[in-house]
Amino acid sequence: MSGHSKWHNIQKTKGAADAKRSAAFTKIAKEIIVAVKQGGSGDPNNNSRLATVIAKAKAANMPNDNIKRTIDKALGSGNTDNYESVTYEGYGPGGVAVIVEALTDNRQRTAPEVRHYFDKYGKGMGAQGCVSWSFDRKGVIIIDNEDGDYDEDAVMMDALDAGADDFNAEDNVFEITTDPDAFNDVVKALEEKNYAFVSADISLVPQTYVKLESDEDIKNMEKLLDMLDDNEDVQNTYHNWDQD
């Protein structure tokens, strides 16, 4: 089946997360705390947002003990963590669309920092909605088949039978996309068949991609993404830069 290819746009992000695993776990822990508090439950069977974050945590190889400890912390009466979800939109070099999702306990700190990154390495931060119209929210599951452990047709049929919308195979990588509401069910069904994920999350997928031609634009775009990734308040960064 045909589909967009997101893998080339997450390879660099994955490498950065692997190199900074502790920081990645800290960010996921923050998402778990928010999910528990907003969902009112530490049971993923009764809290769909928590189930989504747990799938992301497992794909990132976050130990089960860490996940349980974070859930227990969020449920504790003495927990005072209070994070607010904020989204920033703007333009990178060459008009690349960028969306930044953050969890912060201080907007007055986070907003100026993100704006500075956009001003220094991109074309500036825009108004809410300036680029989000060109992205679709989808569940995205990535399976690495570099070792040839999986049969492509079997994975495709298992994914579609589980309720996935689309399946795409490229460079020994399988990309499965779902409706956000079906994401947790698809993840659970594939886990039961012992598939291992490189990543599993509800993402913003660009409708079109932008190719950067100049070395300066590429360098600045890489720097913008690195700065956002290093910011402790930034949870997710989405963009439509075609890195092929």
CYANA upper distance limits for C-alpha pairs under 8 A (distance plus 0.5 A):
  1 MET  CA    166 ASP  CA      7.25
  1 MET  CA    167 PHE  CA      6.38
  1 MET  CA    168 ASN  CA      6.74
  2 SER  CA    166 ASP  CA      7.98
  2 SER  CA    167 PHE  CA      7.57
  2 SER  CA    168 ASN  CA      6.56
  3 GLY  CA    166 ASP  CA      7.11
  3 GLY  CA    167 PHE  CA      7.20
  3 GLY  CA    168 ASN  CA      6.07
  4 HIS  CA    168 ASN  CA      7.92
  5 SER  CA    168 ASN  CA      7.75
  5 SER  CA    170 GLU  CA      8.28
  5 SER  CA    175 GLU  CA      8.01
  6 LYS  CA     10 ILE  CA      7.10
  6 LYS  CA    175 GLU  CA      8.20
  6 LYS  CA    205 VAL  CA      8.13
  7 TRP  CA     11 GLN  CA      6.66
  7 TRP  CA    142 ILE  CA      8.23
  7 TRP  CA    173 VAL  CA      8.13
  7 TRP  CA    175 GLU  CA      7.99
  8 HIS  CA    242 ASP  CA      8.10
  8 HIS  CA    243 GLN  CA      6.70
  8 HIS  CA    244 ASP  CA      6.95
  9 ASN  CA     13 THR  CA      8.21
  9 ASN  CA    241 TRP  CA      7.75
  9 ASN  CA    242 ASP  CA      7.34
  9 ASN  CA    243 GLN  CA      6.75
 10 ILE  CA     14 LYS  CA      6.42
 11 GLN  CA     15 GLY  CA      6.72
 12 LYS  CA     16 ALA  CA      6.72
 13 THR  CA     17 ALA  CA      6.71
 14 LYS  CA     18 ASP  CA      6.64
 15 GLY  CA     19 ALA  CA      6.75
 16 ALA  CA     20 LYS  CA      6.68
 17 ALA  CA     21 ARG  CA      6.01
 17 ALA  CA     23 ALA  CA      8.30
 17 ALA  CA     24 ALA  CA      6.35
 20 LYS  CA     24 ALA  CA      6.76
 21 ARG  CA     25 PHE  CA      6.60
 22 SER  CA     26 THR  CA      6.75
 23 ALA  CA     27 LYS  CA      6.90
 23 ALA  CA    232 GLU  CA      8.37
 24 ALA  CA     28 ILE  CA      6.82
 25 PHE  CA     29 ALA  CA      6.49
 25 PHE  CA     57 ALA  CA      8.14
 25 PHE  CA     62 MET  CA      7.01
 26 THR  CA     30 LYS  CA      6.87
 27 LYS  CA     31 GLU  CA      7.05
 27 LYS  CA    232 GLU  CA      7.72
 27 LYS  CA    233 ASP  CA      8.40
 27 LYS  CA    235 GLN  CA      6.71
 28 ILE  CA     32 ILE  CA      6.77
 28 ILE  CA     53 VAL  CA      7.83
 28 ILE  CA     56 LYS  CA      8.41
 28 ILE  CA     57 ALA  CA      6.93
 28 ILE  CA    235 GLN  CA      8.36
 29 ALA  CA     33 ILE  CA      6.78
 29 ALA  CA     67 ILE  CA      7.85
 29 ALA  CA     70 THR  CA      6.67
 30 LYS  CA     34 VAL  CA      6.87
 30 LYS  CA    103 LEU  CA      8.18
 31 GLU  CA     35 ALA  CA      6.54
 31 GLU  CA     53 VAL  CA      7.27
 31 GLU  CA    103 LEU  CA      8.33
 32 ILE  CA     36 VAL  CA      6.63
 32 ILE  CA     50 LEU  CA      6.78
 32 ILE  CA     53 VAL  CA      6.74
 32 ILE  CA     54 ILE  CA      7.98
 32 ILE  CA     67 ILE  CA      8.42
 32 ILE  CA     70 THR  CA      7.44
 32 ILE  CA     71 ILE  CA      7.18
 32 ILE  CA     74 ALA  CA      8.42
 33 ILE  CA     37 LYS  CA      6.68
 33 ILE  CA     70 THR  CA      7.31
 33 ILE  CA     71 ILE  CA      7.04
 33 ILE  CA     73 LYS  CA      8.24
 33 ILE  CA     74 ALA  CA      5.57
 33 ILE  CA     81 ASP  CA      8.39
 34 VAL  CA     38 GLN  CA      6.43
 34 VAL  CA     74 ALA  CA      8.48
 34 VAL  CA     82 ASN  CA      8.37
 34 VAL  CA     83 TYR  CA      7.33
 35 ALA  CA     39 GLY  CA      6.15
 35 ALA  CA     47 ASN  CA      8.34
 35 ALA  CA     49 ARG  CA      6.19
 35 ALA  CA     50 LEU  CA      5.55
 35 ALA  CA     53 VAL  CA      8.17
 36 VAL  CA     40 GLY  CA      6.12
 36 VAL  CA     41 SER  CA      5.92
 36 VAL  CA     42 GLY  CA      5.99
 36 VAL  CA     47 ASN  CA      8.10
 36 VAL  CA     50 LEU  CA      6.79
 36 VAL  CA     71 ILE  CA      7.38
 36 VAL  CA     74 ALA  CA      6.90
 36 VAL  CA     75 LEU  CA      7.74
 37 LYS  CA     41 SER  CA      7.67
 37 LYS  CA     74 ALA  CA      7.24
 37 LYS  CA     75 LEU  CA      8.00
 39 GLY  CA     47 ASN  CA      6.06
 39 GLY  CA     48 SER  CA      8.39
 39 GLY  CA     49 ARG  CA      7.54
 39 GLY  CA     50 LEU  CA      7.95
 40 GLY  CA     47 ASN  CA      8.08
 41 SER  CA     46 ASN  CA      7.24
 41 SER  CA     47 ASN  CA      6.59
 41 SER  CA     75 LEU  CA      8.43
 42 GLY  CA     47 ASN  CA      7.75
 42 GLY  CA     50 LEU  CA      8.01
 42 GLY  CA     71 ILE  CA      6.48
 42 GLY  CA     72 ASP  CA      8.13
 42 GLY  CA     75 LEU  CA      7.52
 43 ASP  CA     47 ASN  CA      6.61
 43 ASP  CA     50 LEU  CA      8.19
 44 PRO  CA     48 SER  CA      6.57
 44 PRO  CA     49 ARG  CA      8.18
 44 PRO  CA     50 LEU  CA      5.84
 44 PRO  CA     51 ALA  CA      5.01
 44 PRO  CA     54 ILE  CA      8.45
 45 ASN  CA     51 ALA  CA      7.55
 47 ASN  CA     51 ALA  CA      6.85
 48 SER  CA     52 THR  CA      6.79
 48 SER  CA    184 ASN  CA      7.90
 49 ARG  CA     53 VAL  CA      6.91
 50 LEU  CA     54 ILE  CA      6.57
 51 ALA  CA     55 ALA  CA      6.78
 51 ALA  CA    184 ASN  CA      7.17
 52 THR  CA     56 LYS  CA      6.96
 52 THR  CA    183 PHE  CA      8.18
 52 THR  CA    184 ASN  CA      6.63
 52 THR  CA    201 ASP  CA      7.18
 52 THR  CA    202 ILE  CA      8.05
 53 VAL  CA     57 ALA  CA      6.61
 53 VAL  CA    201 ASP  CA      7.87
 54 ILE  CA     58 LYS  CA      6.59
 54 ILE  CA     67 ILE  CA      7.93
 55 ALA  CA     59 ALA  CA      6.71
 55 ALA  CA    184 ASN  CA      8.40
 55 ALA  CA    187 VAL  CA      7.79
 55 ALA  CA    200 ALA  CA      6.57
 55 ALA  CA    201 ASP  CA      7.53
 56 LYS  CA     60 ALA  CA      6.79
 56 LYS  CA    199 SER  CA      6.93
 56 LYS  CA    200 ALA  CA      5.54
 56 LYS  CA    201 ASP  CA      5.88
 57 ALA  CA     61 ASN  CA      6.89
 57 ALA  CA     62 MET  CA      5.76
 57 ALA  CA     67 ILE  CA      8.11
 58 LYS  CA     62 MET  CA      5.95
 58 LYS  CA     63 PRO  CA      7.83
 58 LYS  CA     64 ASN  CA      8.23
 59 ALA  CA    196 ALA  CA      7.97
 59 ALA  CA    197 PHE  CA      5.75
 59 ALA  CA    198 VAL  CA      6.05
 59 ALA  CA    199 SER  CA      5.39
 59 ALA  CA    200 ALA  CA      6.49
 60 ALA  CA    198 VAL  CA      7.53
 60 ALA  CA    199 SER  CA      6.99
 62 MET  CA     66 ASN  CA      7.23
 62 MET  CA     67 ILE  CA      7.58
 63 PRO  CA     67 ILE  CA      7.05
 64 ASN  CA     68 LYS  CA      6.67
 65 ASP  CA     69 ARG  CA      6.47
 66 ASN  CA     70 THR  CA      6.61
 67 ILE  CA     71 ILE  CA      6.79
 68 LYS  CA     72 ASP  CA      6.65
 69 ARG  CA     73 LYS  CA      6.62
 70 THR  CA     74 ALA  CA      6.72
 71 ILE  CA     75 LEU  CA      6.78
 72 ASP  CA     76 GLY  CA      6.66
 73 LYS  CA     79 ASN  CA      7.07
 74 ALA  CA     79 ASN  CA      6.64
 75 LEU  CA     79 ASN  CA      7.92
 82 ASN  CA    105 ASP  CA      6.56
 83 TYR  CA    103 LEU  CA      6.04
 83 TYR  CA    104 THR  CA      5.48
 83 TYR  CA    105 ASP  CA      5.28
 84 GLU  CA    102 ALA  CA      8.50
 84 GLU  CA    103 LEU  CA      5.83
 84 GLU  CA    104 THR  CA      5.76
 84 GLU  CA    105 ASP  CA      6.63
 85 SER  CA    101 GLU  CA      7.81
 85 SER  CA    102 ALA  CA      6.34
 85 SER  CA    103 LEU  CA      5.23
 85 SER  CA    104 THR  CA      7.20
 86 VAL  CA    101 GLU  CA      6.56
 86 VAL  CA    102 ALA  CA      5.80
 86 VAL  CA    103 LEU  CA      6.85
 86 VAL  CA    104 THR  CA      8.03
 87 THR  CA     99 ILE  CA      7.58
 87 THR  CA    100 VAL  CA      6.07
 87 THR  CA    101 GLU  CA      5.10
 87 THR  CA    102 ALA  CA      6.66
 87 THR  CA    128 GLN  CA      8.43
 88 TYR  CA     99 ILE  CA      6.36
 88 TYR  CA    100 VAL  CA      5.53
 88 TYR  CA    101 GLU  CA      7.06
 88 TYR  CA    114 VAL  CA      8.39
 88 TYR  CA    125 MET  CA      7.84
 88 TYR  CA    126 GLY  CA      8.31
 88 TYR  CA    128 GLN  CA      7.38
 89 GLU  CA     97 ALA  CA      8.23
 89 GLU  CA     98 VAL  CA      6.32
 89 GLU  CA     99 ILE  CA      5.09
 89 GLU  CA    100 VAL  CA      6.74
 89 GLU  CA    125 MET  CA      6.42
 89 GLU  CA    126 GLY  CA      6.11
 89 GLU  CA    127 ALA  CA      7.20
 89 GLU  CA    128 GLN  CA      6.74
 89 GLU  CA    129 GLY  CA      7.65
 89 GLU  CA    130 CYS  CA      7.14
 89 GLU  CA    131 VAL  CA      6.92
 89 GLU  CA    132 SER  CA      7.83
 90 GLY  CA     97 ALA  CA      6.74
 90 GLY  CA     98 VAL  CA      5.86
 90 GLY  CA     99 ILE  CA      7.11
 90 GLY  CA    118 PHE  CA      7.52
 90 GLY  CA    123 LYS  CA      7.89
 90 GLY  CA    124 GLY  CA      6.32
 90 GLY  CA    125 MET  CA      4.49
 90 GLY  CA    126 GLY  CA      5.14
 90 GLY  CA    127 ALA  CA      8.10
 90 GLY  CA    130 CYS  CA      7.67
 90 GLY  CA    131 VAL  CA      7.45
 91 TYR  CA     95 GLY  CA      5.88
 91 TYR  CA     96 VAL  CA      5.89
 91 TYR  CA     97 ALA  CA      5.42
 91 TYR  CA     98 VAL  CA      6.16
 91 TYR  CA    118 PHE  CA      7.62
 91 TYR  CA    122 GLY  CA      6.46
 91 TYR  CA    123 LYS  CA      5.60
 91 TYR  CA    124 GLY  CA      6.26
 91 TYR  CA    125 MET  CA      6.86
 91 TYR  CA    126 GLY  CA      7.82
 92 GLY  CA     96 VAL  CA      5.25
 92 GLY  CA     97 ALA  CA      6.82
 92 GLY  CA     98 VAL  CA      7.05
 92 GLY  CA    118 PHE  CA      7.27
 92 GLY  CA    121 TYR  CA      7.43
 92 GLY  CA    122 GLY  CA      4.39
 92 GLY  CA    123 LYS  CA      5.87
 92 GLY  CA    124 GLY  CA      7.75
 92 GLY  CA    221 MET  CA      6.74
 92 GLY  CA    224 LEU  CA      8.08
 93 PRO  CA    121 TYR  CA      7.57
 93 PRO  CA    122 GLY  CA      5.21
 93 PRO  CA    123 LYS  CA      6.51
 93 PRO  CA    212 LEU  CA      8.37
 93 PRO  CA    217 ASP  CA      5.84
 93 PRO  CA    218 ILE  CA      8.19
 93 PRO  CA    220 ASN  CA      7.33
 93 PRO  CA    221 MET  CA      6.59
 94 GLY  CA    123 LYS  CA      8.50
 94 GLY  CA    210 VAL  CA      8.40
 94 GLY  CA    212 LEU  CA      6.91
 94 GLY  CA    217 ASP  CA      7.26
 95 GLY  CA    123 LYS  CA      7.60
 95 GLY  CA    210 VAL  CA      8.28
 96 VAL  CA    210 VAL  CA      6.59
 96 VAL  CA    239 HIS  CA      7.30
 96 VAL  CA    240 ASN  CA      6.51
 96 VAL  CA    241 TRP  CA      6.37
 97 ALA  CA    131 VAL  CA      6.38
 97 ALA  CA    239 HIS  CA      5.90
 97 ALA  CA    240 ASN  CA      6.26
 97 ALA  CA    241 TRP  CA      8.14
 98 VAL  CA    131 VAL  CA      7.71
 98 VAL  CA    237 THR  CA      7.58
 98 VAL  CA    238 TYR  CA      6.19
 98 VAL  CA    239 HIS  CA      4.92
 98 VAL  CA    240 ASN  CA      7.61
 99 ILE  CA    131 VAL  CA      7.94
 99 ILE  CA    132 SER  CA      7.54
 99 ILE  CA    237 THR  CA      6.26
 99 ILE  CA    238 TYR  CA      5.60
 99 ILE  CA    239 HIS  CA      6.84
100 VAL  CA    234 VAL  CA      7.38
100 VAL  CA    235 GLN  CA      8.20
100 VAL  CA    236 ASN  CA      6.47
100 VAL  CA    237 THR  CA      5.13
100 VAL  CA    238 TYR  CA      7.00
101 GLU  CA    234 VAL  CA      6.50
101 GLU  CA    235 GLN  CA      6.16
101 GLU  CA    236 ASN  CA      5.61
101 GLU  CA    237 THR  CA      6.81
102 ALA  CA    233 ASP  CA      5.88
102 ALA  CA    234 VAL  CA      4.72
102 ALA  CA    235 GLN  CA      5.53
102 ALA  CA    236 ASN  CA      7.39
103 LEU  CA    233 ASP  CA      5.97
103 LEU  CA    234 VAL  CA      7.01
103 LEU  CA    235 GLN  CA      7.11
104 THR  CA    110 THR  CA      7.44
104 THR  CA    233 ASP  CA      5.96
106 ASN  CA    110 THR  CA      7.01
107 ARG  CA    111 ALA  CA      6.28
108 GLN  CA    112 PRO  CA      7.41
109 ARG  CA    113 GLU  CA      7.11
110 THR  CA    114 VAL  CA      6.76
110 THR  CA    233 ASP  CA      7.27
111 ALA  CA    115 ARG  CA      6.56
112 PRO  CA    116 HIS  CA      6.53
113 GLU  CA    117 TYR  CA      7.04
114 VAL  CA    118 PHE  CA      6.98
114 VAL  CA    228 LEU  CA      7.71
115 ARG  CA    119 ASP  CA      6.61
115 ARG  CA    124 GLY  CA      7.50
115 ARG  CA    125 MET  CA      6.36
116 HIS  CA    120 LYS  CA      6.49
117 TYR  CA    121 TYR  CA      6.41
117 TYR  CA    122 GLY  CA      7.81
117 TYR  CA    224 LEU  CA      6.59
117 TYR  CA    227 MET  CA      7.40
117 TYR  CA    228 LEU  CA      7.95
118 PHE  CA    122 GLY  CA      5.23
118 PHE  CA    123 LYS  CA      6.74
118 PHE  CA    124 GLY  CA      5.13
118 PHE  CA    125 MET  CA      6.24
118 PHE  CA    224 LEU  CA      7.53
119 ASP  CA    123 LYS  CA      6.58
119 ASP  CA    124 GLY  CA      5.14
119 ASP  CA    125 MET  CA      7.64
120 LYS  CA    124 GLY  CA      8.49
121 TYR  CA    220 ASN  CA      5.60
121 TYR  CA    221 MET  CA      7.17
121 TYR  CA    223 LYS  CA      7.39
121 TYR  CA    224 LEU  CA      6.07
122 GLY  CA    220 ASN  CA      7.51
122 GLY  CA    221 MET  CA      7.53
122 GLY  CA    224 LEU  CA      7.61
126 GLY  CA    130 CYS  CA      6.57
128 GLN  CA    132 SER  CA      8.49
129 GLY  CA    133 TRP  CA      6.87
131 VAL  CA    135 PHE  CA      8.08
134 SER  CA    206 PRO  CA      6.54
134 SER  CA    207 GLN  CA      6.23
134 SER  CA    208 THR  CA      8.04
135 PHE  CA    204 LEU  CA      6.15
135 PHE  CA    205 VAL  CA      5.69
135 PHE  CA    206 PRO  CA      4.78
135 PHE  CA    207 GLN  CA      6.10
136 ASP  CA    204 LEU  CA      5.91
136 ASP  CA    205 VAL  CA      5.63
136 ASP  CA    206 PRO  CA      6.85
136 ASP  CA    207 GLN  CA      7.44
137 ARG  CA    179 ASP  CA      8.46
137 ARG  CA    180 PRO  CA      7.44
137 ARG  CA    202 ILE  CA      7.37
137 ARG  CA    203 SER  CA      6.17
137 ARG  CA    204 LEU  CA      5.03
137 ARG  CA    205 VAL  CA      6.67
138 LYS  CA    177 THR  CA      6.91
138 LYS  CA    178 THR  CA      6.29
138 LYS  CA    179 ASP  CA      5.98
138 LYS  CA    180 PRO  CA      5.73
138 LYS  CA    202 ILE  CA      6.04
138 LYS  CA    203 SER  CA      5.99
138 LYS  CA    204 LEU  CA      6.80
138 LYS  CA    205 VAL  CA      7.21
139 GLY  CA    176 ILE  CA      8.47
139 GLY  CA    177 THR  CA      5.91
139 GLY  CA    178 THR  CA      5.22
139 GLY  CA    179 ASP  CA      6.44
139 GLY  CA    180 PRO  CA      5.57
139 GLY  CA    182 ALA  CA      8.42
139 GLY  CA    183 PHE  CA      5.88
139 GLY  CA    200 ALA  CA      8.00
139 GLY  CA    201 ASP  CA      6.33
139 GLY  CA    202 ILE  CA      4.61
139 GLY  CA    203 SER  CA      6.46
140 VAL  CA    175 GLU  CA      7.41
140 VAL  CA    176 ILE  CA      6.25
140 VAL  CA    177 THR  CA      5.20
140 VAL  CA    178 THR  CA      7.02
140 VAL  CA    183 PHE  CA      8.50
140 VAL  CA    199 SER  CA      8.30
140 VAL  CA    200 ALA  CA      6.33
140 VAL  CA    201 ASP  CA      6.18
140 VAL  CA    202 ILE  CA      6.45
140 VAL  CA    203 SER  CA      6.90
141 ILE  CA    175 GLU  CA      6.31
141 ILE  CA    176 ILE  CA      5.53
141 ILE  CA    177 THR  CA      6.93
141 ILE  CA    187 VAL  CA      8.34
141 ILE  CA    197 PHE  CA      7.29
141 ILE  CA    198 VAL  CA      8.18
141 ILE  CA    199 SER  CA      6.32
141 ILE  CA    200 ALA  CA      4.90
141 ILE  CA    201 ASP  CA      7.16
142 ILE  CA    173 VAL  CA      7.52
142 ILE  CA    174 PHE  CA      6.27
142 ILE  CA    175 GLU  CA      5.27
142 ILE  CA    176 ILE  CA      6.94
142 ILE  CA    197 PHE  CA      6.17
142 ILE  CA    198 VAL  CA      5.83
142 ILE  CA    199 SER  CA      5.74
142 ILE  CA    200 ALA  CA      6.89
143 ILE  CA    173 VAL  CA      6.36
143 ILE  CA    174 PHE  CA      5.54
143 ILE  CA    175 GLU  CA      7.02
143 ILE  CA    195 TYR  CA      8.15
143 ILE  CA    196 ALA  CA      6.99
143 ILE  CA    197 PHE  CA      5.29
143 ILE  CA    198 VAL  CA      5.98
143 ILE  CA    199 SER  CA      7.94
144 ASP  CA    172 ASN  CA      6.94
144 ASP  CA    173 VAL  CA      5.26
144 ASP  CA    174 PHE  CA      6.89
144 ASP  CA    196 ALA  CA      8.47
144 ASP  CA    197 PHE  CA      7.57
144 ASP  CA    198 VAL  CA      6.81
145 ASN  CA    149 ASP  CA      6.65
145 ASN  CA    150 TYR  CA      6.77
145 ASN  CA    172 ASN  CA      5.44
145 ASN  CA    173 VAL  CA      6.03
145 ASN  CA    174 PHE  CA      7.64
146 GLU  CA    172 ASN  CA      5.65
146 GLU  CA    173 VAL  CA      7.58
148 GLY  CA    172 ASN  CA      8.21
150 TYR  CA    154 ALA  CA      8.05
150 TYR  CA    155 VAL  CA      7.42
151 ASP  CA    155 VAL  CA      6.72
152 GLU  CA    156 MET  CA      6.67
152 GLU  CA    169 ALA  CA      8.15
152 GLU  CA    174 PHE  CA      8.43
153 ASP  CA    157 MET  CA      6.67
154 ALA  CA    158 ASP  CA      6.55
155 VAL  CA    159 ALA  CA      6.51
156 MET  CA    160 LEU  CA      6.64
156 MET  CA    167 PHE  CA      6.56
157 MET  CA    161 ASP  CA      6.35
158 ASP  CA    162 ALA  CA      6.59
158 ASP  CA    190 LEU  CA      7.73
159 ALA  CA    163 GLY  CA      7.08
159 ALA  CA    164 ALA  CA      5.97
159 ALA  CA    167 PHE  CA      8.01
159 ALA  CA    176 ILE  CA      7.55
159 ALA  CA    186 VAL  CA      7.44
159 ALA  CA    190 LEU  CA      7.50
160 LEU  CA    164 ALA  CA      5.21
160 LEU  CA    165 ASP  CA      7.19
160 LEU  CA    166 ASP  CA      7.65
160 LEU  CA    167 PHE  CA      8.25
162 ALA  CA    185 ASP  CA      7.68
162 ALA  CA    186 VAL  CA      5.64
162 ALA  CA    189 ALA  CA      6.53
162 ALA  CA    190 LEU  CA      7.98
163 GLY  CA    178 THR  CA      7.80
163 GLY  CA    182 ALA  CA      7.21
163 GLY  CA    185 ASP  CA      8.19
163 GLY  CA    186 VAL  CA      6.55
164 ALA  CA    176 ILE  CA      7.24
164 ALA  CA    177 THR  CA      6.46
164 ALA  CA    178 THR  CA      5.10
164 ALA  CA    179 ASP  CA      7.73
164 ALA  CA    182 ALA  CA      7.88
164 ALA  CA    183 PHE  CA      8.28
164 ALA  CA    186 VAL  CA      6.95
165 ASP  CA    176 ILE  CA      8.16
165 ASP  CA    177 THR  CA      6.19
165 ASP  CA    178 THR  CA      5.36
165 ASP  CA    179 ASP  CA      7.20
166 ASP  CA    176 ILE  CA      6.36
166 ASP  CA    177 THR  CA      5.72
166 ASP  CA    178 THR  CA      7.35
167 PHE  CA    174 PHE  CA      7.62
167 PHE  CA    175 GLU  CA      6.28
167 PHE  CA    176 ILE  CA      5.17
167 PHE  CA    177 THR  CA      6.96
168 ASN  CA    174 PHE  CA      6.29
168 ASN  CA    175 GLU  CA      5.59
168 ASN  CA    176 ILE  CA      7.01
169 ALA  CA    173 VAL  CA      6.19
169 ALA  CA    174 PHE  CA      5.07
169 ALA  CA    175 GLU  CA      6.78
170 GLU  CA    174 PHE  CA      7.08
178 THR  CA    182 ALA  CA      6.70
178 THR  CA    183 PHE  CA      6.19
178 THR  CA    186 VAL  CA      8.22
179 ASP  CA    183 PHE  CA      6.74
180 PRO  CA    202 ILE  CA      6.87
182 ALA  CA    186 VAL  CA      6.76
183 PHE  CA    187 VAL  CA      6.67
183 PHE  CA    202 ILE  CA      7.97
184 ASN  CA    188 LYS  CA      6.62
185 ASP  CA    189 ALA  CA      6.67
186 VAL  CA    190 LEU  CA      6.68
187 VAL  CA    191 GLU  CA      6.53
187 VAL  CA    200 ALA  CA      8.31
188 LYS  CA    192 GLU  CA      6.70
189 ALA  CA    193 LYS  CA      7.17
190 LEU  CA    194 ASN  CA      7.05
190 LEU  CA    195 TYR  CA      6.24
191 GLU  CA    195 TYR  CA      5.91
191 GLU  CA    196 ALA  CA      7.68
203 SER  CA    238 TYR  CA      8.32
204 LEU  CA    238 TYR  CA      6.84
205 VAL  CA    238 TYR  CA      8.08
206 PRO  CA    239 HIS  CA      7.52
206 PRO  CA    240 ASN  CA      6.04
208 THR  CA    240 ASN  CA      7.20
209 TYR  CA    240 ASN  CA      5.19
209 TYR  CA    241 TRP  CA      6.14
209 TYR  CA    242 ASP  CA      5.87
210 VAL  CA    240 ASN  CA      6.44
210 VAL  CA    241 TRP  CA      5.49
210 VAL  CA    242 ASP  CA      5.95
211 LYS  CA    241 TRP  CA      6.63
211 LYS  CA    242 ASP  CA      5.62
211 LYS  CA    243 GLN  CA      7.67
212 LEU  CA    217 ASP  CA      6.92
212 LEU  CA    218 ILE  CA      6.70
212 LEU  CA    241 TRP  CA      7.85
212 LEU  CA    242 ASP  CA      8.01
213 GLU  CA    217 ASP  CA      7.78
213 GLU  CA    218 ILE  CA      7.98
214 SER  CA    218 ILE  CA      6.89
215 ASP  CA    219 LYS  CA      6.55
216 GLU  CA    220 ASN  CA      6.63
217 ASP  CA    221 MET  CA      6.51
218 ILE  CA    222 GLU  CA      6.65
219 LYS  CA    223 LYS  CA      6.71
220 ASN  CA    224 LEU  CA      6.55
221 MET  CA    225 LEU  CA      6.78
222 GLU  CA    226 ASP  CA      6.62
223 LYS  CA    227 MET  CA      6.58
224 LEU  CA    228 LEU  CA      6.77
225 LEU  CA    229 ASP  CA      6.51
225 LEU  CA    237 THR  CA      8.11
226 ASP  CA    230 ASP  CA      6.62
227 MET  CA    231 ASN  CA      6.87
228 LEU  CA    234 VAL  CA      6.87
228 LEU  CA    237 THR  CA      7.83
229 ASP  CA    234 VAL  CA      7.18
229 ASP  CA    235 GLN  CA      8.37
229 ASP  CA    236 ASN  CA      8.37
229 ASP  CA    237 THR  CA      8.07
230 ASP  CA    234 VAL  CA      8.40
